[in-house]
Amino acid sequence: MYPSGIIFLAAYLRQMGIACKILDSALSARRISESAREQAIMHAIEEDKPKVVCFSASHMELAEAVRINKKIRELNPAIKTIVGGSQPTYRPSDFIDNGFNFACFGEGEKTLYEFVTEARKPKPEWAKVNGLAWKSGDKMTR
């Protein structure tokens, strides 16, 4: 099954003039090992040097998303990571409390566009982004 949600998000960003790349770790799940998939993802991140890495995750993908996010944050803590999908929409703390910078809830196209636009600024104002959750100190902000 193709990741239609991610494809829609990427298409919207591209339509708005923002370059992006899709890496789907599930497409090759039967052909290559989990560690090889993760190495391929990390190689792409090292090569492309993104400022933002976005994830889509359901409950079934929580552990993998958290694991890969941790590796990304160790590789380059300056990369902003954001996760959207069904699980982050109703339980953003599952991700925020496990190392993600942000969670997107609800429909993601406009939220992701606003988030990326804000992330490009020298002093982002996250409160301007509708549909975004993040941690400020010990408190979750939505």
A tleap script that builds the chain and sets N, CA, C and O, in Angstrom:
source leaprc.protein.ff14SB
mol = sequence {
  NMET TYR PRO SER GLY ILE ILE PHE LEU ALA
  ALA TYR LEU ARG GLN MET GLY ILE ALA CYS
  LYS ILE LEU ASP SER ALA LEU SER ALA ARG
  ARG ILE SER GLU SER ALA ARG GLU GLN ALA
  ILE MET HIE ALA ILE GLU GLU ASP LYS PRO
  LYS VAL VAL CYS PHE SER ALA SER HIE MET
  GLU LEU ALA GLU ALA VAL ARG ILE ASN LYS
  LYS ILE ARG GLU LEU ASN PRO ALA ILE LYS
  THR ILE VAL GLY GLY SER GLN PRO THR TYR
  ARG PRO SER ASP PHE ILE ASP ASN GLY PHE
  ASN PHE ALA CYS PHE GLY GLU GLY GLU LYS
  THR LEU TYR GLU PHE VAL THR GLU ALA ARG
  LYS PRO LYS PRO GLU TRP ALA LYS VAL ASN
  GLY LEU ALA TRP LYS SER GLY ASP LYS MET
  THR CARG
}
set mol.1.N position { 0.838 -1.177 0.000 }
set mol.1.CA position { 0.000 0.000 0.000 }
set mol.1.C position { 0.884 1.241 0.000 }
set mol.1.O position { 1.790 1.360 0.825 }
set mol.2.N position { 0.629 2.149 -0.903 }
set mol.2.CA position { 1.425 3.360 -0.977 }
set mol.2.C position { 1.033 4.342 0.117 }
set mol.2.O position { -0.126 4.381 0.530 }
set mol.3.N position { 1.994 5.139 0.591 }
set mol.3.CA position { 1.719 6.099 1.667 }
set mol.3.C position { 1.008 7.341 1.129 }
set mol.3.O position { 1.631 8.391 0.968 }
set mol.4.N position { -0.276 7.228 0.853 }
set mol.4.CA position { -0.999 8.317 0.198 }
set mol.4.C position { -0.973 9.612 1.006 }
set mol.4.O position { -0.883 10.692 0.422 }
set mol.5.N position { -1.050 9.530 2.336 }
set mol.5.CA position { -1.016 10.747 3.151 }
set mol.5.C position { 0.264 11.531 2.940 }
set mol.5.O position { 0.231 12.748 2.762 }
set mol.6.N position { 1.387 10.840 2.960 }
set mol.6.CA position { 2.684 11.489 2.749 }
set mol.6.C position { 2.780 12.054 1.337 }
set mol.6.O position { 3.316 13.142 1.127 }
set mol.7.N position { 2.258 11.311 0.380 }
set mol.7.CA position { 2.288 11.780 -1.013 }
set mol.7.C position { 1.474 13.070 -1.157 }
set mol.7.O position { 1.900 13.998 -1.843 }
set mol.8.N position { 0.312 13.128 -0.515 }
set mol.8.CA position { -0.513 14.342 -0.562 }
set mol.8.C position { 0.218 15.521 0.093 }
set mol.8.O position { 0.209 16.633 -0.436 }
set mol.9.N position { 0.851 15.271 1.247 }
set mol.9.CA position { 1.581 16.336 1.939 }
set mol.9.C position { 2.734 16.860 1.090 }
set mol.9.O position { 2.930 18.070 0.970 }
set mol.10.N position { 3.494 15.938 0.503 }
set mol.10.CA position { 4.628 16.339 -0.343 }
set mol.10.C position { 4.141 17.124 -1.558 }
set mol.10.O position { 4.748 18.126 -1.936 }
set mol.11.N position { 3.057 16.675 -2.164 }
set mol.11.CA position { 2.513 17.380 -3.332 }
set mol.11.C position { 2.097 18.795 -2.955 }
set mol.11.O position { 2.349 19.735 -3.709 }
set mol.12.N position { 1.464 18.956 -1.796 }
set mol.12.CA position { 1.041 20.281 -1.353 }
set mol.12.C position { 2.255 21.180 -1.111 }
set mol.12.O position { 2.266 22.335 -1.536 }
set mol.13.N position { 3.282 20.653 -0.427 }
set mol.13.CA position { 4.483 21.448 -0.180 }
set mol.13.C position { 5.131 21.864 -1.491 }
set mol.13.O position { 5.534 23.016 -1.654 }
set mol.14.N position { 5.230 20.930 -2.422 }
set mol.14.CA position { 5.837 21.240 -3.725 }
set mol.14.C position { 5.028 22.294 -4.469 }
set mol.14.O position { 5.589 23.185 -5.107 }
set mol.15.N position { 3.709 22.185 -4.380 }
set mol.15.CA position { 2.834 23.166 -5.023 }
set mol.15.C position { 3.052 24.561 -4.422 }
set mol.15.O position { 2.885 25.574 -5.101 }
set mol.16.N position { 3.423 24.592 -3.158 }
set mol.16.CA position { 3.665 25.860 -2.465 }
set mol.16.C position { 5.123 26.313 -2.595 }
set mol.16.O position { 5.525 27.297 -1.973 }
set mol.17.N position { 5.915 25.596 -3.402 }
set mol.17.CA position { 7.285 26.004 -3.669 }
set mol.17.C position { 8.333 25.474 -2.711 }
set mol.17.O position { 9.452 25.986 -2.678 }
set mol.18.N position { 7.994 24.461 -1.933 }
set mol.18.CA position { 8.942 23.905 -0.968 }
set mol.18.C position { 9.402 22.528 -1.463 }
set mol.18.O position { 8.593 21.624 -1.672 }
set mol.19.N position { 10.707 22.394 -1.644 }
set mol.19.CA position { 11.277 21.122 -2.092 }
set mol.19.C position { 11.232 20.109 -0.949 }
set mol.19.O position { 11.467 20.455 0.209 }
set mol.20.N position { 10.930 18.871 -1.283 }
set mol.20.CA position { 10.908 17.825 -0.278 }
set mol.20.C position { 11.196 16.476 -0.927 }
set mol.20.O position { 11.121 16.323 -2.146 }
set mol.21.N position { 11.525 15.512 -0.090 }
set mol.21.CA position { 11.870 14.170 -0.545 }
set mol.21.C position { 11.116 13.178 0.329 }
set mol.21.O position { 11.015 13.370 1.541 }
set mol.22.N position { 10.587 12.123 -0.274 }
set mol.22.CA position { 9.864 11.092 0.471 }
set mol.22.C position { 10.763 9.869 0.622 }
set mol.22.O position { 11.317 9.367 -0.356 }
set mol.23.N position { 10.901 9.398 1.859 }
set mol.23.CA position { 11.569 8.129 2.149 }
set mol.23.C position { 10.550 7.264 2.863 }
set mol.23.O position { 10.081 7.628 3.941 }
set mol.24.N position { 10.202 6.143 2.294 }
set mol.24.CA position { 9.216 5.261 2.901 }
set mol.24.C position { 9.902 3.980 3.347 }
set mol.24.O position { 10.229 3.126 2.523 }
set mol.25.N position { 10.119 3.847 4.644 }
set mol.25.CA position { 10.840 2.691 5.167 }
set mol.25.C position { 10.040 1.406 5.059 }
set mol.25.O position { 10.611 0.323 5.183 }
set mol.26.N position { 8.750 1.491 4.836 }
set mol.26.CA position { 7.922 0.289 4.766 }
set mol.26.C position { 7.896 -0.353 3.383 }
set mol.26.O position { 7.583 -1.538 3.264 }
set mol.27.N position { 8.215 0.397 2.346 }
set mol.27.CA position { 8.116 -0.153 0.996 }
set mol.27.C position { 8.999 -1.373 0.780 }
set mol.27.O position { 8.632 -2.283 0.037 }
set mol.28.N position { 10.152 -1.395 1.419 }
set mol.28.CA position { 11.081 -2.495 1.215 }
set mol.28.C position { 11.140 -3.438 2.413 }
set mol.28.O position { 12.102 -4.194 2.552 }
set mol.29.N position { 10.146 -3.407 3.264 }
set mol.29.CA position { 10.190 -4.187 4.504 }
set mol.29.C position { 10.409 -5.680 4.276 }
set mol.29.O position { 11.046 -6.336 5.100 }
set mol.30.N position { 9.908 -6.214 3.206 }
set mol.30.CA position { 10.061 -7.641 2.955 }
set mol.30.C position { 11.386 -7.973 2.274 }
set mol.30.O position { 11.811 -9.129 2.275 }
set mol.31.N position { 12.020 -6.997 1.712 }
set mol.31.CA position { 13.224 -7.246 0.924 }
set mol.31.C position { 14.515 -6.978 1.690 }
set mol.31.O position { 15.509 -7.670 1.473 }
set mol.32.N position { 14.521 -6.000 2.568 }
set mol.32.CA position { 15.736 -5.696 3.312 }
set mol.32.C position { 15.424 -5.629 4.804 }
set mol.32.O position { 14.281 -5.397 5.198 }
set mol.33.N position { 16.429 -5.828 5.612 }
set mol.33.CA position { 16.247 -5.868 7.064 }
set mol.33.C position { 15.928 -4.490 7.627 }
set mol.33.O position { 16.127 -3.467 6.972 }
set mol.34.N position { 15.431 -4.492 8.850 }
set mol.34.CA position { 15.117 -3.242 9.546 }
set mol.34.C position { 16.368 -2.375 9.671 }
set mol.34.O position { 16.312 -1.169 9.429 }
set mol.35.N position { 17.491 -2.978 10.046 }
set mol.35.CA position { 18.716 -2.183 10.214 }
set mol.35.C position { 19.194 -1.600 8.881 }
set mol.35.O position { 19.688 -0.473 8.844 }
set mol.36.N position { 19.052 -2.349 7.798 }
set mol.36.CA position { 19.437 -1.834 6.477 }
set mol.36.C position { 18.532 -0.678 6.061 }
set mol.36.O position { 19.001 0.293 5.466 }
set mol.37.N position { 17.232 -0.775 6.370 }
set mol.37.CA position { 16.304 0.327 6.056 }
set mol.37.C position { 16.696 1.580 6.838 }
set mol.37.O position { 16.730 2.682 6.290 }
set mol.38.N position { 16.991 1.396 8.127 }
set mol.38.CA position { 17.369 2.536 8.953 }
set mol.38.C position { 18.680 3.149 8.478 }
set mol.38.O position { 18.821 4.372 8.483 }
set mol.39.N position { 19.633 2.332 8.073 }
set mol.39.CA position { 20.894 2.844 7.536 }
set mol.39.C position { 20.652 3.661 6.269 }
set mol.39.O position { 21.277 4.703 6.075 }
set mol.40.N position { 19.752 3.195 5.413 }
set mol.40.CA position { 19.430 3.926 4.183 }
set mol.40.C position { 18.817 5.288 4.511 }
set mol.40.O position { 19.134 6.287 3.866 }
set mol.41.N position { 17.949 5.323 5.506 }
set mol.41.CA position { 17.336 6.587 5.928 }
set mol.41.C position { 18.401 7.532 6.474 }
set mol.41.O position { 18.443 8.707 6.108 }
set mol.42.N position { 19.255 7.020 7.346 }
set mol.42.CA position { 20.292 7.866 7.939 }
set mol.42.C position { 21.272 8.361 6.869 }
set mol.42.O position { 21.732 9.501 6.929 }
set mol.43.N position { 21.584 7.522 5.910 }
set mol.43.CA position { 22.468 7.940 4.812 }
set mol.43.C position { 21.833 9.093 4.024 }
set mol.43.O position { 22.504 10.073 3.698 }
set mol.44.N position { 20.558 8.969 3.725 }
set mol.44.CA position { 19.862 10.034 2.984 }
set mol.44.C position { 19.858 11.331 3.777 }
set mol.44.O position { 20.008 12.408 3.198 }
set mol.45.N position { 19.690 11.248 5.083 }
set mol.45.CA position { 19.669 12.445 5.923 }
set mol.45.C position { 21.065 13.076 5.982 }
set mol.45.O position { 21.200 14.298 5.916 }
set mol.46.N position { 22.084 12.251 6.104 }
set mol.46.CA position { 23.456 12.778 6.096 }
set mol.46.C position { 23.774 13.459 4.764 }
set mol.46.O position { 24.426 14.502 4.724 }
set mol.47.N position { 23.307 12.857 3.692 }
set mol.47.CA position { 23.586 13.377 2.353 }
set mol.47.C position { 22.808 14.666 2.053 }
set mol.47.O position { 23.375 15.628 1.534 }
set mol.48.N position { 21.512 14.680 2.381 }
set mol.48.CA position { 20.648 15.813 2.032 }
set mol.48.C position { 20.716 16.976 3.019 }
set mol.48.O position { 20.437 18.117 2.652 }
set mol.49.N position { 21.084 16.694 4.267 }
set mol.49.CA position { 21.179 17.711 5.315 }
set mol.49.C position { 19.900 18.552 5.456 }
set mol.49.O position { 19.949 19.777 5.347 }
set mol.50.N position { 18.768 17.902 5.695 }
set mol.50.CA position { 17.518 18.656 5.834 }
set mol.50.C position { 17.472 19.447 7.140 }
set mol.50.O position { 18.145 19.106 8.113 }
set mol.51.N position { 16.679 20.490 7.143 }
set mol.51.CA position { 16.438 21.257 8.365 }
set mol.51.C position { 15.247 20.697 9.131 }
set mol.51.O position { 15.130 20.869 10.344 }
set mol.52.N position { 14.360 20.017 8.390 }
set mol.52.CA position { 13.146 19.436 8.959 }
set mol.52.C position { 13.005 18.009 8.439 }
set mol.52.O position { 13.209 17.745 7.254 }
set mol.53.N position { 12.652 17.089 9.344 }
set mol.53.CA position { 12.317 15.718 8.954 }
set mol.53.C position { 10.923 15.434 9.504 }
set mol.53.O position { 10.656 15.601 10.695 }
set mol.54.N position { 10.047 15.002 8.609 }
set mol.54.CA position { 8.654 14.741 8.958 }
set mol.54.C position { 8.401 13.238 8.965 }
set mol.54.O position { 8.940 12.503 8.138 }
set mol.55.N position { 7.586 12.800 9.892 }
set mol.55.CA position { 7.183 11.406 9.993 }
set mol.55.C position { 5.666 11.328 9.933 }
set mol.55.O position { 4.970 12.281 10.281 }
set mol.56.N position { 5.165 10.194 9.493 }
set mol.56.CA position { 3.758 9.857 9.632 }
set mol.56.C position { 3.718 8.552 10.399 }
set mol.56.O position { 4.450 7.617 10.073 }
set mol.57.N position { 2.871 8.477 11.413 }
set mol.57.CA position { 2.876 7.271 12.236 }
set mol.57.C position { 1.504 6.966 12.814 }
set mol.57.O position { 0.736 7.855 13.184 }
set mol.58.N position { 1.239 5.696 12.872 }
set mol.58.CA position { 0.069 5.181 13.580 }
set mol.58.C position { 0.592 4.484 14.833 }
set mol.58.O position { 1.794 4.487 15.096 }
set mol.59.N position { -0.301 3.897 15.591 }
set mol.59.CA position { 0.098 3.180 16.799 }
set mol.59.C position { 1.084 2.061 16.470 }
set mol.59.O position { 2.035 1.830 17.216 }
set mol.60.N position { 0.858 1.374 15.362 }
set mol.60.CA position { 1.714 0.259 14.962 }
set mol.60.C position { 3.135 0.718 14.610 }
set mol.60.O position { 4.072 -0.078 14.675 }
set mol.61.N position { 3.299 1.968 14.247 }
set mol.61.CA position { 4.599 2.484 13.813 }
set mol.61.C position { 5.307 3.317 14.884 }
set mol.61.O position { 6.389 3.853 14.642 }
set mol.62.N position { 4.702 3.423 16.059 }
set mol.62.CA position { 5.241 4.263 17.128 }
set mol.62.C position { 6.681 3.903 17.464 }
set mol.62.O position { 7.544 4.782 17.467 }
set mol.63.N position { 6.963 2.641 17.745 }
set mol.63.CA position { 8.310 2.240 18.173 }
set mol.63.C position { 9.355 2.534 17.097 }
set mol.63.O position { 10.438 3.035 17.403 }
set mol.64.N position { 9.034 2.224 15.844 }
set mol.64.CA position { 9.988 2.478 14.762 }
set mol.64.C position { 10.219 3.977 14.582 }
set mol.64.O position { 11.358 4.410 14.407 }
set mol.65.N position { 9.164 4.762 14.621 }
set mol.65.CA position { 9.299 6.211 14.456 }
set mol.65.C position { 10.144 6.810 15.575 }
set mol.65.O position { 11.005 7.652 15.320 }
set mol.66.N position { 9.907 6.383 16.803 }
set mol.66.CA position { 10.679 6.887 17.941 }
set mol.66.C position { 12.147 6.487 17.803 }
set mol.66.O position { 13.036 7.299 18.059 }
set mol.67.N position { 12.402 5.263 17.406 }
set mol.67.CA position { 13.774 4.762 17.246 }
set mol.67.C position { 14.528 5.553 16.160 }
set mol.67.O position { 15.663 5.977 16.377 }
set mol.68.N position { 13.901 5.747 15.008 }
set mol.68.CA position { 14.556 6.475 13.918 }
set mol.68.C position { 14.724 7.946 14.291 }
set mol.68.O position { 15.761 8.544 14.001 }
set mol.69.N position { 13.722 8.527 14.926 }
set mol.69.CA position { 13.823 9.916 15.362 }
set mol.69.C position { 15.011 10.098 16.314 }
set mol.69.O position { 15.746 11.080 16.208 }
set mol.70.N position { 15.196 9.170 17.226 }
set mol.70.CA position { 16.310 9.260 18.170 }
set mol.70.C position { 17.643 9.270 17.421 }
set mol.70.O position { 18.540 10.043 17.758 }
set mol.71.N position { 17.772 8.422 16.414 }
set mol.71.CA position { 19.008 8.384 15.628 }
set mol.71.C position { 19.233 9.694 14.868 }
set mol.71.O position { 20.360 10.179 14.769 }
set mol.72.N position { 18.164 10.249 14.342 }
set mol.72.CA position { 18.266 11.532 13.624 }
set mol.72.C position { 18.706 12.625 14.581 }
set mol.72.O position { 19.590 13.418 14.258 }
set mol.73.N position { 18.094 12.673 15.757 }
set mol.73.CA position { 18.419 13.713 16.743 }
set mol.73.C position { 19.862 13.556 17.237 }
set mol.73.O position { 20.519 14.551 17.541 }
set mol.74.N position { 20.364 12.304 17.320 }
set mol.74.CA position { 21.763 12.087 17.700 }
set mol.74.C position { 22.699 12.536 16.580 }
set mol.74.O position { 23.757 13.109 16.843 }
set mol.75.N position { 22.315 12.280 15.346 }
set mol.75.CA position { 23.111 12.664 14.186 }
set mol.75.C position { 23.237 14.178 14.079 }
set mol.75.O position { 24.324 14.713 13.861 }
set mol.76.N position { 22.089 14.868 14.239 }
set mol.76.CA position { 22.088 16.317 14.119 }
set mol.76.C position { 20.946 16.896 14.953 }
set mol.76.O position { 19.810 16.951 14.482 }
set mol.77.N position { 21.229 17.326 16.182 }
set mol.77.CA position { 20.175 17.863 17.053 }
set mol.77.C position { 19.504 19.124 16.519 }
set mol.77.O position { 18.437 19.503 17.002 }
set mol.78.N position { 20.105 19.775 15.537 }
set mol.78.CA position { 19.507 20.994 14.972 }
set mol.78.C position { 18.336 20.680 14.044 }
set mol.78.O position { 17.521 21.559 13.763 }
set mol.79.N position { 18.240 19.436 13.563 }
set mol.79.CA position { 17.123 19.058 12.697 }
set mol.79.C position { 15.843 19.078 13.524 }
set mol.79.O position { 15.778 18.482 14.599 }
set mol.80.N position { 14.835 19.764 13.015 }
set mol.80.CA position { 13.519 19.767 13.659 }
set mol.80.C position { 12.759 18.539 13.166 }
set mol.80.O position { 12.679 18.298 11.961 }
set mol.81.N position { 12.202 17.764 14.095 }
set mol.81.CA position { 11.414 16.598 13.704 }
set mol.81.C position { 9.957 16.807 14.097 }
set mol.81.O position { 9.646 17.294 15.184 }
set mol.82.N position { 9.087 16.428 13.188 }
set mol.82.CA position { 7.649 16.572 13.384 }
set mol.82.C position { 6.983 15.281 12.925 }
set mol.82.O position { 7.403 14.661 11.948 }
set mol.83.N position { 5.948 14.891 13.641 }
set mol.83.CA position { 5.218 13.667 13.303 }
set mol.83.C position { 3.731 13.980 13.210 }
set mol.83.O position { 3.188 14.749 14.003 }
set mol.84.N position { 3.090 13.369 12.225 }
set mol.84.CA position { 1.651 13.486 12.060 }
set mol.84.C position { 1.071 12.110 11.821 }
set mol.84.O position { 1.799 11.121 11.744 }
set mol.85.N position { -0.225 12.053 11.704 }
set mol.85.CA position { -0.903 10.778 11.493 }
set mol.85.C position { -1.942 10.542 12.562 }
set mol.85.O position { -2.228 11.424 13.371 }
set mol.86.N position { -2.504 9.351 12.564 }
set mol.86.CA position { -3.605 9.069 13.492 }
set mol.86.C position { -3.164 9.097 14.958 }
set mol.86.O position { -3.834 9.721 15.780 }
set mol.87.N position { -2.067 8.446 15.300 }
set mol.87.CA position { -1.612 8.408 16.696 }
set mol.87.C position { -1.225 9.798 17.219 }
set mol.87.O position { -1.676 10.163 18.304 }
set mol.88.N position { -0.430 10.575 16.519 }
set mol.88.CA position { -0.093 11.907 17.032 }
set mol.88.C position { -1.296 12.838 17.134 }
set mol.88.O position { -1.295 13.766 17.943 }
set mol.89.N position { -2.322 12.597 16.320 }
set mol.89.CA position { -3.507 13.446 16.379 }
set mol.89.C position { -4.221 13.300 17.721 }
set mol.89.O position { -4.643 14.295 18.310 }
set mol.90.N position { -4.356 12.078 18.201 }
set mol.90.CA position { -5.090 11.930 19.462 }
set mol.90.C position { -4.185 11.712 20.664 }
set mol.90.O position { -4.658 11.812 21.796 }
set mol.91.N position { -2.901 11.417 20.468 }
set mol.91.CA position { -1.972 11.259 21.592 }
set mol.91.C position { -0.599 11.828 21.231 }
set mol.91.O position { 0.371 11.077 21.121 }
set mol.92.N position { -0.508 13.145 21.045 }
set mol.92.CA position { 0.785 13.732 20.668 }
set mol.92.C position { 1.875 13.494 21.703 }
set mol.92.O position { 3.056 13.449 21.359 }
set mol.93.N position { 1.495 13.342 22.960 }
set mol.93.CA position { 2.490 13.136 24.014 }
set mol.93.C position { 3.279 11.838 23.824 }
set mol.93.O position { 4.421 11.748 24.274 }
set mol.94.N position { 2.687 10.823 23.159 }
set mol.94.CA position { 3.428 9.589 22.888 }
set mol.94.C position { 4.703 9.885 22.114 }
set mol.94.O position { 5.691 9.165 22.259 }
set mol.95.N position { 4.699 10.910 21.311 }
set mol.95.CA position { 5.839 11.268 20.479 }
set mol.95.C position { 6.674 12.385 21.102 }
set mol.95.O position { 7.902 12.303 21.140 }
set mol.96.N position { 6.007 13.419 21.586 }
set mol.96.CA position { 6.707 14.552 22.190 }
set mol.96.C position { 7.517 14.083 23.408 }
set mol.96.O position { 8.653 14.514 23.604 }
set mol.97.N position { 6.932 13.207 24.215 }
set mol.97.CA position { 7.631 12.696 25.402 }
set mol.97.C position { 8.737 11.707 25.042 }
set mol.97.O position { 9.514 11.302 25.907 }
set mol.98.N position { 8.811 11.323 23.784 }
set mol.98.CA position { 9.832 10.377 23.337 }
set mol.98.C position { 10.782 10.980 22.306 }
set mol.98.O position { 11.299 10.266 21.446 }
set mol.99.N position { 11.014 12.286 22.388 }
set mol.99.CA position { 12.082 12.901 21.618 }
set mol.99.C position { 11.720 13.693 20.384 }
set mol.99.O position { 12.585 14.367 19.824 }
set mol.100.N position { 10.471 13.640 19.933 }
set mol.100.CA position { 10.094 14.459 18.782 }
set mol.100.C position { 9.976 15.915 19.223 }
set mol.100.O position { 9.553 16.203 20.343 }
set mol.101.N position { 10.355 16.829 18.328 }
set mol.101.CA position { 10.202 18.246 18.636 }
set mol.101.C position { 8.736 18.673 18.578 }
set mol.101.O position { 8.273 19.465 19.398 }
set mol.102.N position { 8.007 18.125 17.579 }
set mol.102.CA position { 6.639 18.580 17.330 }
set mol.102.C position { 5.751 17.425 16.899 }
set mol.102.O position { 6.222 16.408 16.389 }
set mol.103.N position { 4.457 17.607 17.114 }
set mol.103.CA position { 3.447 16.695 16.587 }
set mol.103.C position { 2.389 17.546 15.897 }
set mol.103.O position { 2.039 18.632 16.360 }
set mol.104.N position { 1.897 17.035 14.795 }
set mol.104.CA position { 0.842 17.698 14.028 }
set mol.104.C position { -0.443 16.929 14.277 }
set mol.104.O position { -0.456 15.700 14.207 }
set mol.105.N position { -1.519 17.640 14.564 }
set mol.105.CA position { -2.797 16.944 14.742 }
set mol.105.C position { -3.813 17.505 13.767 }
set mol.105.O position { -3.774 18.680 13.402 }
set mol.106.N position { -4.730 16.630 13.352 }
set mol.106.CA position { -5.723 17.027 12.357 }
set mol.106.C position { -5.160 16.888 10.961 }
set mol.106.O position { -4.196 16.157 10.731 }
set mol.107.N position { -5.776 17.599 10.031 }
set mol.107.CA position { -5.325 17.566 8.644 }
set mol.107.C position { -3.986 18.281 8.521 }
set mol.107.O position { -3.814 19.380 9.049 }
set mol.108.N position { -3.046 17.666 7.831 }
set mol.108.CA position { -1.675 18.127 7.903 }
set mol.108.C position { -1.178 19.090 6.852 }
set mol.108.O position { -0.158 19.741 7.077 }
set mol.109.N position { -1.847 19.217 5.709 }
set mol.109.CA position { -1.270 20.011 4.617 }
set mol.109.C position { -0.943 21.440 5.039 }
set mol.109.O position { 0.198 21.883 4.909 }
set mol.110.N position { -1.927 22.151 5.536 }
set mol.110.CA position { -1.701 23.555 5.900 }
set mol.110.C position { -0.805 23.666 7.126 }
set mol.110.O position { 0.045 24.553 7.199 }
set mol.111.N position { -0.990 22.774 8.083 }
set mol.111.CA position { -0.151 22.806 9.280 }
set mol.111.C position { 1.305 22.574 8.914 }
set mol.111.O position { 2.186 23.292 9.387 }
set mol.112.N position { 1.567 21.579 8.078 }
set mol.112.CA position { 2.943 21.292 7.690 }
set mol.112.C position { 3.550 22.452 6.909 }
set mol.112.O position { 4.706 22.812 7.134 }
set mol.113.N position { 2.792 23.033 6.007 }
set mol.113.CA position { 3.286 24.188 5.250 }
set mol.113.C position { 3.624 25.343 6.198 }
set mol.113.O position { 4.699 25.934 6.096 }
set mol.114.N position { 2.712 25.663 7.117 }
set mol.114.CA position { 2.962 26.741 8.081 }
set mol.114.C position { 4.166 26.415 8.962 }
set mol.114.O position { 4.965 27.295 9.282 }
set mol.115.N position { 4.289 25.150 9.351 }
set mol.115.CA position { 5.400 24.724 10.185 }
set mol.115.C position { 6.738 24.910 9.461 }
set mol.115.O position { 7.672 25.485 10.019 }
set mol.116.N position { 6.828 24.428 8.231 }
set mol.116.CA position { 8.069 24.545 7.459 }
set mol.116.C position { 8.401 26.015 7.204 }
set mol.116.O position { 9.563 26.413 7.290 }
set mol.117.N position { 7.404 26.806 6.897 }
set mol.117.CA position { 7.607 28.242 6.686 }
set mol.117.C position { 8.161 28.890 7.951 }
set mol.117.O position { 9.091 29.694 7.889 }
set mol.118.N position { 7.589 28.538 9.087 }
set mol.118.CA position { 8.037 29.103 10.367 }
set mol.118.C position { 9.438 28.598 10.722 }
set mol.118.O position { 10.253 29.355 11.251 }
set mol.119.N position { 9.720 27.326 10.434 }
set mol.119.CA position { 11.022 26.728 10.751 }
set mol.119.C position { 12.157 27.398 9.986 }
set mol.119.O position { 13.307 27.359 10.425 }
set mol.120.N position { 11.850 28.003 8.866 }
set mol.120.CA position { 12.868 28.687 8.053 }
set mol.120.C position { 13.260 30.050 8.635 }
set mol.120.O position { 14.276 30.626 8.247 }
set mol.121.N position { 12.467 30.550 9.547 }
set mol.121.CA position { 12.734 31.869 10.125 }
set mol.121.C position { 13.813 31.778 11.209 }
set mol.121.O position { 13.954 30.746 11.865 }
set mol.122.N position { 14.579 32.873 11.395 }
set mol.122.CA position { 15.611 32.860 12.444 }
set mol.122.C position { 15.028 32.662 13.848 }
set mol.122.O position { 15.640 32.013 14.697 }
set mol.123.N position { 13.850 33.225 14.078 }
set mol.123.CA position { 13.193 33.090 15.385 }
set mol.123.C position { 11.750 32.627 15.168 }
set mol.123.O position { 10.827 33.442 15.140 }
set mol.124.N position { 11.564 31.315 15.015 }
set mol.124.CA position { 10.214 30.804 14.750 }
set mol.124.C position { 9.255 31.072 15.906 }
set mol.124.O position { 9.628 31.022 17.078 }
set mol.125.N position { 8.025 31.354 15.542 }
set mol.125.CA position { 6.954 31.541 16.530 }
set mol.125.C position { 5.968 30.396 16.341 }
set mol.125.O position { 5.024 30.500 15.558 }
set mol.126.N position { 6.196 29.306 17.065 }
set mol.126.CA position { 5.418 28.079 16.873 }
set mol.126.C position { 3.947 28.273 17.186 }
set mol.126.O position { 3.104 27.573 16.624 }
set mol.127.N position { 3.619 29.202 18.065 }
set mol.127.CA position { 2.213 29.430 18.426 }
set mol.127.C position { 1.389 29.935 17.242 }
set mol.127.O position { 0.160 29.881 17.284 }
set mol.128.N position { 2.038 30.419 16.201 }
set mol.128.CA position { 1.330 30.879 15.003 }
set mol.128.C position { 0.845 29.715 14.131 }
set mol.128.O position { 0.020 29.907 13.238 }
set mol.129.N position { 1.355 28.523 14.390 }
set mol.129.CA position { 1.047 27.365 13.546 }
set mol.129.C position { -0.137 26.601 14.123 }
set mol.129.O position { -0.037 26.009 15.197 }
set mol.130.N position { -1.259 26.615 13.408 }
set mol.130.CA position { -2.439 25.872 13.854 }
set mol.130.C position { -2.205 24.372 13.673 }
set mol.130.O position { -1.621 23.947 12.676 }
set mol.131.N position { -2.668 23.568 14.648 }
set mol.131.CA position { -2.558 22.123 14.543 }
set mol.131.C position { -1.213 21.576 14.972 }
set mol.131.O position { -0.827 20.486 14.552 }
set mol.132.N position { -0.487 22.320 15.806 }
set mol.132.CA position { 0.857 21.927 16.204 }
set mol.132.C position { 0.922 21.734 17.714 }
set mol.132.O position { 0.335 22.505 18.473 }
set mol.133.N position { 1.641 20.701 18.141 }
set mol.133.CA position { 1.891 20.466 19.565 }
set mol.133.C position { 3.397 20.385 19.775 }
set mol.133.O position { 4.120 19.859 18.928 }
set mol.134.N position { 3.868 20.906 20.906 }
set mol.134.CA position { 5.279 20.840 21.261 }
set mol.134.C position { 5.397 20.988 22.763 }
set mol.134.O position { 4.436 21.336 23.449 }
set mol.135.N position { 6.584 20.720 23.260 }
set mol.135.CA position { 6.827 20.802 24.686 }
set mol.135.C position { 7.608 22.064 24.997 }
set mol.135.O position { 8.621 22.358 24.362 }
set mol.136.N position { 7.127 22.796 25.972 }
set mol.136.CA position { 7.809 23.980 26.462 }
set mol.136.C position { 8.067 23.734 27.941 }
set mol.136.O position { 7.155 23.821 28.763 }
set mol.137.N position { 9.326 23.425 28.274 }
set mol.137.CA position { 9.625 22.997 29.649 }
set mol.137.C position { 8.990 21.631 29.873 }
set mol.137.O position { 9.228 20.696 29.108 }
set mol.138.N position { 8.190 21.519 30.915 }
set mol.138.CA position { 7.497 20.259 31.196 }
set mol.138.C position { 6.074 20.248 30.662 }
set mol.138.O position { 5.361 19.257 30.813 }
set mol.139.N position { 5.660 21.336 30.043 }
set mol.139.CA position { 4.264 21.510 29.623 }
set mol.139.C position { 4.089 21.299 28.127 }
set mol.139.O position { 4.872 21.804 27.322 }
set mol.140.N position { 3.051 20.545 27.763 }
set mol.140.CA position { 2.703 20.368 26.355 }
set mol.140.C position { 1.866 21.559 25.925 }
set mol.140.O position { 0.904 21.931 26.597 }
set mol.141.N position { 2.236 22.148 24.809 }
set mol.141.CA position { 1.500 23.275 24.237 }
set mol.141.C position { 0.854 22.811 22.951 }
set mol.141.O position { 1.489 22.152 22.127 }
set mol.142.N position { -0.421 23.158 22.780 }
set mol.142.CA position { -1.150 22.819 21.539 }
set mol.142.C position { -1.708 24.089 20.958 }
set mol.142.O position { -2.359 24.057 19.914 }
savepdb mol mol.pdb
quit
